[in-house]
């Protein structure tokens, strides 16, 4: 039975429990007996107690089954691999998982044990398997699929037994003195705490996964070589090599990241801020209802679309314009810092305008009225009162927008290129940290090579930078906003 089918059955049982629990409580009340809680609390009590234990067991069963099957399959690989197919263990597991992606096809042609023939049949059905593989992989994949099916049915049966057991026990506990409301509130509180804990643990897990790999990288490459180096030239080493071939200088990537973000902010901040001032202070209610959503449409456009726009339209236009101005020899490259910054600035306009508009609107009306009472005009009030009052929040919004610019990838790779240069000319090409993270994790390198591990060092550096900017922005907003509330 599929996972979605089990979840659907659990939802139906839980909804039935809600209806029966509520109806049972209503019948008791109709008999003139006072209940501790309202009837719908008893319905929610049955629903939650039926659904939550069953879904938790289902998730644990699925996770444990997957680990068990991977362990069993992994134990059968090494001895065969060393004799017949000298490839890495991870590649063999990946190939087996590709076979398992379509179990119906795998079993419908069960007479075929030859990997190459099976790959041809998969290709005829529109599925792609790796070119390299061995016959034993087919056998392991079929055993895996059979065990997975058996474990799936066992889990489904146990899961439904748990659901019906909780359903019956909770339904029988519906009595006048049963504190259903208190129990429901406790369950919801535990759920909220669990959700918060999962979010925190996920963040910690992401940081630790990067941190451990970063430490492995710095065991091979010295800290000063990475943070003070001015040349980025990893020169990918051969697979399996642990030598730190090439140079891993961070400064060209760091300079490109901040340079492109700076150009974007120079364009986005004035336009976004002026738009916010107009929307909040000058525009009528009707104009605001039209202009604000139109501006925020820009925020919903995928960044890859902005990248295509930069690559096909903005870059060639700036290059041709520079050729016309310079008399035949252009000074702006199609892929340049200026191109990437300009298009990224367009993308950031709604972030600046929306955040600034909310901050300006939050300035108390009494400050404006006091300024008008002293004879100031609207423009003087905005310049002397509203903007200074909202300035801490605006600065925080700008810093939050800058952290968004620093993490951008698709616009940069299409509009600024991948050349790791150190230059102050905004019309030359540069690249950023995010682009090199993608580059270093793309290819057939061994995972433990410095050329791959450097991606985690770059990611950790970028994480720390954006985290610091966000902390500073939130500190400014929280510290100074209270003066005007």
C-alpha positions as CSV (number, residue, x, y, z in Angstrom):
1,X,0.0,0.0,0.0
2,X,1.3,3.4,-0.9
3,X,2.2,6.1,1.7
4,X,-0.4,8.5,0.3
5,X,-3.1,5.8,0.5
6,X,-2.3,5.1,4.2
7,X,-2.4,8.8,5.0
8,X,-5.7,9.2,3.2
9,X,-7.2,6.3,5.3
10,X,-5.9,7.8,8.5
11,X,-7.5,11.2,7.6
12,X,-10.9,9.4,6.9
13,X,-10.7,7.5,10.2
14,X,-9.8,10.7,12.1
15,X,-12.6,12.7,10.6
16,X,-15.0,9.9,11.5
17,X,-13.6,10.0,15.0
18,X,-14.3,13.7,15.1
19,X,-17.9,13.3,14.1
20,X,-18.6,10.3,16.4
21,X,-16.8,12.0,19.4
22,X,-18.8,15.2,18.9
23,X,-22.1,13.3,18.4
24,X,-21.5,11.2,21.5
25,X,-20.9,14.3,23.6
26,X,-24.0,15.9,22.2
27,X,-26.1,12.9,23.1
28,X,-24.8,13.0,26.7
29,X,-25.7,16.7,26.9
30,X,-29.1,16.1,25.4
31,X,-29.7,13.7,28.3
32,X,-29.4,16.6,30.7
33,X,-25.9,15.8,31.9
34,X,-23.5,18.7,32.1
35,X,-20.2,18.1,30.2
36,X,-16.8,19.5,31.2
37,X,-16.1,20.8,27.6
38,X,-18.1,21.8,24.6
39,X,-19.0,18.9,22.2
40,X,-16.6,19.9,19.5
41,X,-13.6,19.6,21.9
42,X,-14.5,15.9,22.3
43,X,-14.5,15.5,18.6
44,X,-11.1,17.2,18.3
45,X,-9.8,15.0,21.1
46,X,-10.7,11.8,19.3
47,X,-9.4,13.1,16.0
48,X,-6.0,14.2,17.4
49,X,-5.5,11.1,19.5
50,X,-6.3,8.9,16.5
51,X,-4.3,10.7,13.9
52,X,-1.1,11.8,15.7
53,X,0.2,8.5,17.1
54,X,-0.6,6.7,13.8
55,X,1.2,9.3,11.7
56,X,4.2,9.4,14.0
57,X,4.5,5.6,13.8
58,X,4.1,5.7,10.0
59,X,7.0,8.2,9.7
60,X,9.2,6.2,12.0
61,X,8.4,3.0,10.2
62,X,9.2,4.5,6.8
63,X,12.4,6.0,8.0
64,X,13.5,2.8,9.8
65,X,12.5,0.6,6.8
66,X,14.6,2.8,4.4
67,X,17.7,2.6,6.7
68,X,17.3,-1.2,7.0
69,X,16.9,-1.7,3.2
70,X,19.9,0.5,2.4
71,X,22.0,-1.3,5.0
72,X,21.0,-4.7,3.6
73,X,21.7,-3.6,0.0
74,X,25.0,-1.9,0.9
75,X,26.3,-5.0,2.6
76,X,26.0,-7.0,-0.6
77,X,27.9,-4.5,-2.7
78,X,31.6,-4.3,-1.7
79,X,32.7,-7.9,-2.4
80,X,31.2,-7.9,-5.8
81,X,32.3,-4.3,-6.6
82,X,35.9,-5.0,-5.9
83,X,35.9,-8.0,-8.3
84,X,33.8,-7.0,-11.3
85,X,33.2,-3.2,-11.3
86,X,35.8,-0.9,-9.7
87,X,33.5,2.1,-9.1
88,X,32.6,3.9,-5.9
89,X,30.1,2.5,-3.5
90,X,27.9,5.7,-3.8
91,X,27.6,5.3,-7.6
92,X,26.5,1.7,-7.2
93,X,23.8,2.7,-4.7
94,X,22.7,5.5,-7.0
95,X,22.4,3.1,-9.9
96,X,20.3,0.6,-7.8
97,X,18.0,3.5,-6.7
98,X,17.6,4.4,-10.4
99,X,16.4,0.9,-11.1
100,X,14.0,1.1,-8.1
101,X,12.5,4.3,-9.3
102,X,10.2,2.3,-11.6
103,X,9.5,-1.0,-9.7
104,X,6.6,-2.0,-12.0
105,X,8.8,-2.0,-15.0
106,X,11.6,-3.8,-13.1
107,X,9.3,-6.7,-12.3
108,X,7.4,-6.8,-15.6
109,X,10.6,-7.8,-17.3
110,X,11.8,-10.0,-14.5
111,X,13.3,-12.5,-16.9
112,X,15.9,-10.0,-17.9
113,X,18.9,-10.1,-15.6
114,X,21.5,-8.5,-17.8
115,X,22.0,-4.8,-16.9
116,X,22.7,-3.6,-20.4
117,X,19.6,-5.2,-21.8
118,X,17.5,-3.9,-19.0
119,X,18.9,-0.4,-19.6
120,X,17.9,-0.6,-23.3
121,X,14.3,-1.6,-22.2
122,X,14.2,1.3,-19.7
123,X,15.3,3.6,-22.5
124,X,12.5,2.4,-24.8
125,X,10.0,3.3,-22.1
126,X,11.5,6.8,-21.7
127,X,13.6,6.2,-18.6
128,X,17.3,6.7,-18.4
129,X,19.8,4.5,-16.5
130,X,23.5,5.1,-16.1
131,X,25.7,3.7,-18.9
132,X,27.8,1.8,-16.5
133,X,26.3,-1.0,-14.4
134,X,26.5,-4.7,-13.5
135,X,24.1,-7.6,-13.5
136,X,24.3,-8.0,-9.7
137,X,22.7,-4.5,-9.4
138,X,19.5,-5.8,-11.0
139,X,19.3,-8.7,-8.4
140,X,19.9,-6.3,-5.5
141,X,17.3,-3.9,-6.8
142,X,14.7,-6.7,-7.1
143,X,15.4,-8.0,-3.6
144,X,15.1,-4.4,-2.3
145,X,11.8,-3.9,-4.0
146,X,10.3,-7.1,-2.7
147,X,11.4,-6.4,0.9
148,X,10.2,-2.8,0.6
149,X,6.7,-4.0,-0.6
150,X,6.5,-6.5,2.3
151,X,7.6,-4.0,4.9
152,X,5.2,-1.5,3.4
153,X,2.2,-3.8,3.9
154,X,3.4,-4.8,7.5
155,X,3.7,-1.1,8.3
156,X,0.2,-0.4,6.9
157,X,-1.4,-3.1,8.9
158,X,0.3,-2.0,12.1
159,X,-0.5,1.6,11.4
160,X,-4.2,0.9,11.0
161,X,-4.3,-1.2,14.1
162,X,-2.8,1.6,16.1
163,X,-5.3,4.1,14.6
164,X,-8.3,1.9,15.4
165,X,-7.0,1.2,18.9
166,X,-6.6,4.8,19.7
167,X,-9.9,5.6,18.0
168,X,-11.8,3.1,20.1
169,X,-10.1,3.8,23.5
170,X,-10.6,7.6,23.1
171,X,-14.2,7.3,22.0
172,X,-15.0,5.2,25.1
173,X,-13.3,7.8,27.3
174,X,-15.9,10.4,26.4
175,X,-17.6,11.0,29.7
176,X,-19.0,14.1,31.5
177,X,-15.9,14.6,33.6
178,X,-13.4,14.0,30.8
179,X,-11.4,17.2,30.4
180,X,-11.3,17.2,26.6
181,X,-10.6,20.9,26.2
182,X,-7.6,20.7,28.5
183,X,-6.2,17.7,26.7
184,X,-6.8,19.2,23.2
185,X,-5.0,22.4,24.3
186,X,-2.1,20.4,25.7
187,X,-1.8,18.4,22.4
188,X,-1.9,21.6,20.3
189,X,0.8,23.2,22.6
190,X,3.0,20.1,22.2
191,X,2.5,20.3,18.4
192,X,3.5,24.0,18.3
193,X,6.6,23.3,20.4
194,X,7.5,20.3,18.2
195,X,7.1,22.5,15.1
196,X,9.4,25.1,16.6
197,X,11.9,22.5,17.6
198,X,11.9,20.9,14.2
199,X,12.6,24.4,12.6
200,X,15.5,25.0,15.1
201,X,16.9,21.5,14.7
202,X,16.8,21.8,10.9
203,X,18.8,25.0,11.0
204,X,21.3,23.4,13.4
205,X,21.5,20.4,11.1
206,X,22.2,22.5,8.0
207,X,24.9,24.5,9.9
208,X,26.6,21.3,11.3
209,X,26.5,19.6,7.9
210,X,28.4,22.5,6.4
211,X,30.6,23.0,9.4
212,X,32.0,19.4,9.5
213,X,32.8,19.5,5.8
214,X,34.4,22.9,6.2
215,X,36.6,21.6,8.9
216,X,37.7,18.7,6.6
217,X,38.6,21.3,3.9
218,X,40.7,23.4,6.3
219,X,42.6,20.3,7.3
220,X,44.0,20.3,3.8
221,X,44.0,24.0,2.9
222,X,45.3,26.5,5.4
223,X,43.0,29.3,6.7
224,X,45.2,32.1,5.5
225,X,45.4,30.6,2.0
226,X,41.6,30.6,1.7
227,X,40.7,33.9,3.4
228,X,43.7,35.9,2.1
229,X,44.2,34.4,-1.3
230,X,43.7,36.6,-4.3
231,X,43.6,33.8,-7.0
232,X,40.8,31.4,-7.5
233,X,42.0,28.4,-9.6
234,X,41.0,25.1,-8.1
235,X,42.2,23.1,-11.2
236,X,40.1,20.1,-10.5
237,X,42.3,17.2,-9.4
238,X,41.8,13.6,-10.4
239,X,39.1,11.6,-8.6
240,X,40.5,10.0,-5.4
241,X,43.3,12.5,-5.1
242,X,43.6,14.3,-1.7
243,X,46.2,16.8,-2.9
244,X,45.2,20.5,-2.7
245,X,45.9,21.1,-6.4
246,X,45.2,24.7,-7.4
247,X,44.6,27.9,-5.5
248,X,41.5,28.6,-3.3
249,X,41.6,32.4,-2.8
250,X,38.3,33.7,-1.4
251,X,38.9,37.4,-2.1
252,X,38.0,37.5,-5.8
253,X,34.7,35.7,-5.0
254,X,34.0,37.9,-2.0
255,X,34.8,41.1,-3.9
256,X,32.5,40.0,-6.8
257,X,29.7,39.1,-4.3
258,X,29.7,42.5,-2.6
259,X,30.5,44.5,-5.8
260,X,27.4,43.1,-7.6
261,X,25.2,43.5,-4.5
262,X,26.4,47.1,-4.1
263,X,25.5,48.0,-7.7
264,X,22.1,46.4,-7.3
265,X,21.5,48.3,-4.0
266,X,22.6,51.6,-5.6
267,X,19.8,51.1,-8.2
268,X,17.2,49.4,-6.0
269,X,17.3,51.6,-2.9
270,X,16.5,55.0,-4.4
271,X,13.8,53.7,-6.7
272,X,12.2,51.5,-4.1
273,X,12.4,54.2,-1.4
274,X,10.9,56.9,-3.6
275,X,8.2,54.5,-4.7
276,X,7.4,53.7,-1.1
277,X,7.2,57.4,-0.2
278,X,4.8,58.1,-3.1
279,X,2.6,55.1,-2.3
280,X,2.4,55.9,1.5
281,X,2.2,59.7,1.4
282,X,1.0,61.0,-2.0
283,X,-1.0,58.2,-3.7
284,X,-4.8,58.0,-3.3
285,X,-6.3,54.9,-1.9
286,X,-7.3,53.8,-5.4
287,X,-3.9,54.5,-6.8
288,X,-2.2,52.6,-3.9
289,X,-4.5,49.6,-4.5
290,X,-3.3,49.5,-8.1
291,X,0.4,50.5,-7.8
292,X,1.5,48.4,-4.8
293,X,0.3,45.0,-6.2
294,X,1.9,45.9,-9.6
295,X,5.2,46.6,-7.9
296,X,5.0,43.4,-5.9
297,X,4.4,41.4,-9.0
298,X,8.2,41.8,-9.6
299,X,8.9,39.8,-6.4
300,X,6.9,36.8,-7.8
301,X,9.0,36.6,-11.0
302,X,11.5,33.6,-10.9
303,X,15.1,34.8,-10.8
304,X,15.9,32.6,-13.8
305,X,13.6,34.8,-15.8
306,X,15.5,37.9,-14.7
307,X,18.7,36.0,-15.7
308,X,17.3,35.4,-19.2
309,X,16.3,39.1,-19.4
310,X,19.8,40.1,-18.5
311,X,21.4,37.7,-20.9
312,X,19.2,38.3,-23.9
313,X,18.1,42.0,-23.5
314,X,20.0,44.1,-21.0
315,X,23.5,42.7,-21.6
316,X,23.5,43.1,-25.4
317,X,21.8,46.5,-25.2
318,X,24.5,47.9,-22.9
319,X,27.2,46.4,-25.0
320,X,25.8,47.9,-28.2
321,X,25.2,51.2,-26.5
322,X,28.9,51.3,-25.3
323,X,30.0,50.5,-28.9
324,X,27.9,53.4,-30.3
325,X,29.2,55.8,-27.6
326,X,32.8,54.8,-28.0
327,X,32.8,54.9,-31.8
328,X,33.2,51.2,-32.6
329,X,35.0,49.8,-29.5
330,X,32.7,49.0,-26.6
331,X,33.7,49.3,-23.0
332,X,30.8,47.4,-21.5
333,X,30.9,43.6,-21.7
334,X,27.6,41.8,-22.2
335,X,28.3,39.8,-19.1
336,X,29.5,42.4,-16.5
337,X,29.1,43.6,-13.0
338,X,26.9,46.5,-14.2
339,X,24.6,44.2,-16.1
340,X,24.1,41.8,-13.2
341,X,23.7,44.6,-10.7
342,X,21.2,46.5,-12.8
343,X,18.9,43.5,-13.3
344,X,19.3,42.4,-9.7
345,X,18.3,45.9,-8.7
346,X,15.1,45.6,-10.7
347,X,14.4,42.4,-8.8
348,X,15.0,44.0,-5.4
349,X,12.8,47.1,-6.0
350,X,9.6,45.4,-4.6
351,X,11.5,44.2,-1.5
352,X,12.7,47.8,-0.7
353,X,9.4,49.4,-1.6
354,X,7.2,47.0,0.3
355,X,9.3,47.0,3.5
356,X,9.8,50.8,3.4
357,X,6.1,51.4,2.7
358,X,5.1,49.4,5.8
359,X,7.7,51.2,7.9
360,X,6.6,54.7,6.7
361,X,3.0,53.9,7.2
362,X,3.7,52.8,10.8
363,X,4.9,56.3,11.7
364,X,2.3,57.7,14.0
365,X,-0.2,60.1,12.5
366,X,0.3,62.5,15.4
367,X,3.8,63.3,14.1
368,X,2.5,64.4,10.8
369,X,-0.3,66.4,12.4
370,X,2.1,68.2,14.6
371,X,4.3,69.1,11.7
372,X,1.3,70.4,9.7
373,X,0.1,72.4,12.7
374,X,3.5,74.2,12.8
375,X,2.9,75.2,9.2
376,X,5.1,72.7,7.4
377,X,4.2,71.6,3.9
378,X,3.7,67.9,2.9
379,X,7.1,67.6,1.4
380,X,8.8,69.3,4.4
381,X,6.9,67.0,6.7
382,X,8.1,63.9,4.8
383,X,11.7,65.2,4.6
384,X,12.0,66.5,8.2
385,X,9.6,64.3,10.2
386,X,8.4,61.1,8.5
387,X,11.6,59.9,6.9
388,X,13.8,60.6,10.0
389,X,11.2,58.8,12.1
390,X,11.2,55.8,9.8
391,X,14.9,55.8,9.1
392,X,16.0,53.1,11.5
393,X,13.4,50.7,10.0
394,X,14.3,51.7,6.5
395,X,18.0,51.0,7.2
396,X,17.0,47.6,8.6
397,X,14.9,46.9,5.4
398,X,17.9,47.9,3.3
399,X,20.2,45.5,5.1
400,X,17.7,42.7,4.8
401,X,17.4,43.4,1.1
402,X,21.2,43.4,0.8
403,X,21.4,39.9,2.4
404,X,18.9,38.8,-0.3
405,X,21.2,40.3,-3.0
406,X,24.3,38.5,-1.7
407,X,22.7,35.1,-1.9
408,X,21.4,35.5,-5.5
409,X,22.7,32.9,-8.0
410,X,20.8,32.7,-11.3
411,X,21.0,36.3,-12.3
412,X,24.7,36.4,-11.6
413,X,25.6,33.3,-13.5
414,X,23.8,34.5,-16.6
415,X,24.6,38.2,-16.4
416,X,28.0,38.4,-14.8
417,X,29.7,35.2,-15.9
418,X,31.9,32.8,-14.0
419,X,35.3,34.5,-14.2
420,X,36.8,35.0,-10.7
421,X,38.5,38.4,-11.3
422,X,39.6,41.1,-9.0
423,X,38.7,44.4,-10.6
424,X,37.2,47.8,-9.8
425,X,35.8,48.3,-13.3
426,X,32.1,47.8,-13.1
427,X,31.9,47.0,-16.8
428,X,34.1,43.9,-16.5
429,X,33.0,40.4,-15.6
430,X,33.2,39.0,-12.1
431,X,31.5,36.1,-10.2
432,X,30.2,35.4,-6.8
433,X,30.4,32.9,-4.0
434,X,27.1,31.2,-4.9
435,X,28.2,30.6,-8.5
436,X,31.4,28.8,-7.4
437,X,29.5,26.7,-4.9
438,X,27.4,25.4,-7.8
439,X,30.5,24.9,-9.9
440,X,32.4,23.0,-7.3
441,X,29.6,20.6,-6.6
442,X,29.0,19.8,-10.2
443,X,31.0,17.0,-11.8
444,X,32.4,13.6,-11.1
445,X,34.9,14.4,-8.3
446,X,35.3,12.4,-5.2
447,X,33.3,14.0,-2.4
448,X,36.4,14.2,-0.1
449,X,38.6,16.1,-2.6
450,X,39.5,19.7,-1.7
451,X,37.9,20.9,-4.9
452,X,34.5,19.6,-3.7
453,X,34.9,20.4,0.0
454,X,35.7,24.0,-0.8
455,X,32.0,24.5,-1.7
456,X,31.1,23.9,2.0
457,X,33.7,26.4,3.1
458,X,32.2,29.0,0.7
459,X,28.7,28.1,1.9
460,X,29.7,28.6,5.5
461,X,31.3,31.9,4.7
462,X,28.2,33.1,2.9
463,X,26.0,31.9,5.8
464,X,28.0,33.8,8.4
465,X,27.9,37.0,6.3
466,X,24.2,36.9,5.7
467,X,23.5,35.9,9.3
468,X,25.5,38.9,10.6
469,X,23.6,41.3,8.2
470,X,20.2,39.9,9.3
471,X,21.2,40.2,13.0
472,X,22.3,43.8,12.5
473,X,19.1,44.7,10.6
474,X,16.8,43.1,13.2
475,X,18.8,44.9,16.0
476,X,18.4,48.3,14.4
477,X,14.7,47.8,13.7
478,X,13.9,46.5,17.2
479,X,16.0,49.0,19.1
480,X,14.9,52.2,17.4
481,X,11.3,51.4,16.3
482,X,10.1,51.6,20.0
483,X,10.8,55.3,20.1
484,X,7.9,56.0,17.8
485,X,5.3,53.5,19.0
